[in-house]
């Protein structure tokens, strides 16, 4: 079975393999011109620089606050200036708290929460 990935979706795997992360945490990059990052991953400078080099990041989203998904969010914000939005207000930085049924238009995408 082959899987086709749309051109607007890219994944970058963090170098943090383990029993819970398997080969490493997946960081998702959505968009073509402007980009949205979902779960930037751990605070690993080489991983975050790799993510930042994909293009102009307009927004960073956290699906949850586990460190393997969220610890790099503030550093990626520092590198790119992109706001960080999250379900948990403790993880929001220059972004907004996410709520159910929220729809955002960012980087040419309609993102439904």
C-alpha positions in Angstrom: 0.0 0.0 0.0 1.4 3.4 -0.9 0.6 6.6 0.9 0.5 9.9 -0.9 1.3 13.0 1.1 -0.1 16.3 -0.1 2.5 18.9 -1.1 1.4 21.2 1.7 2.3 18.7 4.4 5.8 17.9 5.6 7.1 16.0 8.6 10.4 16.4 10.5 11.3 13.7 13.0 13.1 14.9 16.2 16.2 13.0 17.3 14.6 11.8 20.5 13.9 8.1 19.9 12.4 6.1 22.8 9.6 3.8 24.0 7.0 6.6 23.9 8.3 8.5 20.9 9.4 5.5 18.8 11.7 6.8 16.1 11.3 10.4 17.5 8.6 13.0 17.9 7.0 14.1 14.6 6.8 17.8 14.0 4.4 18.7 11.3 4.8 21.6 8.9 1.7 22.7 6.9 1.5 25.2 4.1 3.3 26.2 0.9 4.1 29.9 1.0 3.6 30.7 4.7 3.9 27.8 7.1 2.2 26.5 10.3 4.1 24.2 12.6 2.2 21.7 14.7 4.1 20.3 17.8 7.6 21.7 17.3 9.1 18.9 19.5 11.8 18.9 22.1 14.2 21.6 22.9 16.8 20.4 20.5 18.6 23.2 18.6 19.5 21.2 15.5 15.9 20.0 15.2 14.4 23.4 15.7 16.8 25.0 13.2 15.9 22.3 10.7 12.2 23.1 11.2 12.8 26.9 10.9 14.7 26.4 7.6 11.6 25.2 5.8 10.4 28.7 5.2 8.4 31.6 6.8 6.7 30.2 9.8 3.5 32.2 10.5 2.2 30.2 13.5 3.1 27.4 16.0 0.4 25.1 17.4 0.7 22.7 20.3 -1.7 19.7 20.5 -0.7 19.1 24.1 1.9 20.0 26.7 4.1 16.8 26.8 7.7 18.0 26.7 8.5 15.9 23.6 5.9 17.9 21.7 6.1 21.3 23.4 9.5 22.0 24.9 10.9 23.6 21.7 7.9 25.9 21.2 9.4 29.0 22.9 12.8 28.6 21.2 11.1 28.2 17.8 9.1 31.3 18.6 12.4 33.1 19.3 13.9 31.9 16.0 10.9 32.8 13.9 8.8 35.3 15.7 5.8 33.1 15.1 3.1 33.1 17.9 2.5 29.9 19.8 -1.2 28.9 20.4 -2.2 26.0 22.6 -5.0 24.4 24.5 -3.3 25.0 27.8 -2.8 28.7 28.5 0.6 27.9 30.2 2.0 27.1 26.8 0.6 30.1 24.9 3.3 32.7 23.8 2.1 35.7 21.8 -0.7 33.5 20.4 -4.1 32.5 21.7 -5.7 29.8 23.8 -7.3 27.2 21.5 -10.9 26.2 21.9 -13.2 23.6 20.4 -14.7 24.5 17.1 -12.3 27.4 16.5 -11.4 28.0 12.8 -8.3 29.9 11.9 -7.1 31.1 8.5 -3.3 31.0 8.5 -0.7 30.5 5.7 -3.5 30.0 3.2 -5.1 27.2 5.1 -8.4 27.0 7.0 -7.5 25.2 10.2 -10.3 23.8 12.3 -9.6 23.0 15.9 
